[in-house]
């Protein structure tokens, strides 16, 4: 390979980042209840109150969607 050859990155249908279910489980959040809150158009504060966690945590989990 010469200097002009470029590295072609493999395009796989998955990511090396943790999935939402794993991340939620690590912090004690029931992922199904979290998703249900989002489906019901609840704001982060409402979901956090329902799940007994901080609003900031819900914000970061939502950001991973």
C-alpha positions as CSV (number, residue, x, y, z in Angstrom):
1,X,0.0,0.0,0.0
2,X,1.3,3.4,-0.9
3,X,0.8,6.8,0.7
4,X,-2.1,7.6,-1.5
5,X,-4.0,4.5,-0.4
6,X,-6.7,5.3,2.2
7,X,-7.9,3.3,5.0
8,X,-11.5,2.1,4.4
9,X,-13.4,1.6,7.6
10,X,-15.6,-1.4,7.9
11,X,-19.3,-0.6,7.9
12,X,-21.0,-2.9,10.3
13,X,-24.7,-2.6,11.4
14,X,-23.8,-2.3,15.1
15,X,-21.9,0.1,17.3
16,X,-19.1,-0.5,19.8
17,X,-21.0,1.8,22.3
18,X,-23.0,0.2,25.0
19,X,-26.7,-0.2,24.3
20,X,-29.3,1.8,26.2
21,X,-30.5,-1.3,28.1
22,X,-27.1,-1.9,29.5
23,X,-26.5,1.7,30.4
24,X,-29.9,2.0,32.1
25,X,-29.3,-1.2,34.0
26,X,-26.0,0.0,35.3
27,X,-27.6,3.0,36.9
28,X,-30.7,1.2,38.2
29,X,-33.2,2.5,35.7
30,X,-35.8,0.1,34.3
31,X,-35.4,0.7,30.5
32,X,-39.0,-0.3,29.7
33,X,-40.4,2.3,32.1
34,X,-38.0,4.9,30.7
35,X,-39.1,4.2,27.2
36,X,-42.8,4.2,28.3
37,X,-42.2,7.7,29.8
38,X,-40.8,8.9,26.5
39,X,-43.7,7.4,24.5
40,X,-46.1,9.2,26.8
41,X,-44.4,12.5,26.1
42,X,-43.2,13.0,29.6
43,X,-40.5,15.6,30.3
44,X,-37.2,14.5,31.9
45,X,-38.3,15.7,35.3
46,X,-41.5,13.6,35.3
47,X,-39.6,10.5,34.2
48,X,-37.0,11.0,36.8
49,X,-39.6,11.4,39.5
50,X,-41.4,8.2,38.3
51,X,-38.2,6.2,38.4
52,X,-36.6,7.8,41.5
53,X,-33.5,9.1,39.8
54,X,-32.1,12.5,38.9
55,X,-33.4,14.6,36.0
56,X,-29.8,14.9,34.8
57,X,-29.5,11.1,34.6
58,X,-32.7,10.9,32.4
59,X,-31.4,13.7,30.3
60,X,-28.2,11.7,29.6
61,X,-30.0,8.5,28.9
62,X,-32.4,10.3,26.5
63,X,-29.4,11.8,24.7
64,X,-28.3,8.2,23.9
65,X,-31.4,7.4,21.9
